[in-house]
Amino acid sequence: MSVCIYRGGAGAVRTSGVGRALEHQAAALKEAGLPVVGELPPAGPESRACVVHLNTTRPGTLLAAARAHARGCKVVYYGHRTAETVRWRSRLLAPLLRRWLALCYRQGDLVITPSVYASRVLAGYKIGRPIYTLSNGIDTDFFRPDPAAGARFRERYCLAEGQQCVISVGHWSARKGLPEFTELARRMPQVRFIWFGRAEEGHLPDEIRAAMDAAPGNVLFAGYVPADELRDAYCGADAFVFLSHQETEGISVLEALACGTPTIVRDIPVYDNWLEDGKSVYKAGSLGQFAQELQDLLAGHLPSLREGGLAVAQARSLYQIGQALCRIYASSGLMDAARTTPEQARAMPSILRQKARMRP
């Protein structure tokens, strides 16, 4: 059995969390011993032994789902997006997006979404498909505490000895909290603030342009940087703040935790079931709370929560995600265990081997 991770339209999400999720899926499946292919298989017996992962909601992806079903493939649709990502700023667009997303997700034999919160939201869409919750995962071999990486970051950005630095990651958007980030910097002029990321698909709203133009001098908008430079930044920063108003998981949060970076997130429902305030992260409900917790953290009045954060990331390593994917395939009937090779069978988690023995 092989898994096709469909990459049509992937260029548009390359620098986003969805783009990173595509790479995580491929790596997790390889960890589990399952072959990953980049193209839909041709019609024939091979197709019926293939599972296709879809990750975007563009029209071309719906056509790919139709082709996959026509060839006998099983389709796993990843629910990275919900209408709630736009509801908080556009009540007019949200219902239209919800109907479109429901249409997309119905093309899957099952839907996987990265948080309990997102699963509950999608259940309300009445898509008529099984919905599984599974983190997008994190490459804990790549994103990990590394003092040398932190030193590279501080040298690259000319941070003097003792200069404190706070970072955030995401598209330049109000949803990601960029205006609040600049306000935090204004309240702490002695601290360096660096934002990694850029405008979503090249579009910069007037609100964001105004916030960036008015940002104080201690703010740097570094733009999109390669993964190794971003890892260095996590390792060298004194704190990571994630002011996003709406997420389905937040891969950047996992990256920061995996690097042992003290982290403050907005207190929103997506984190309720896996990030515990005061144990792995700090949560803030307002700009004032963000400022107070960040000041206390930088002053050493609050513990870093490093160990708790590392434990959260390790539980979502790509190895763990690969094993969980196999369990989902097995329990949903998508994996034809009889078609696996001996090498794949040995790599399967025990639940999958048990299922294989039960087949006639």
Secondary structure by P-SEA (a helix, b strand, c coil): cbbbccccccccccccaaaaaaaaaaaaaaaabbbbbccccccccccccbbbbbccccaaaaaaaaaaaaabbbbbbbccccccccccccccaaaaaaaaaaaaaacccbbbbccaaaaaaaaaacccbbbbbbccccccccccccaaaaaaaaaaacccccbbbbbcccccccccaaaaaaaaaaacccbbbbbccccccccccaaaaaaaaaccccccccccccaaaaaaaaacccccccccccccccaaaaaaaaaccbbbbcccccccccccccccbbbbccaaaaaaaaaaaaacccccaaaaaaaaaaaacaaaaaaaaaaaaaaacccccccccaaaaaaccaaaaaaaaacc
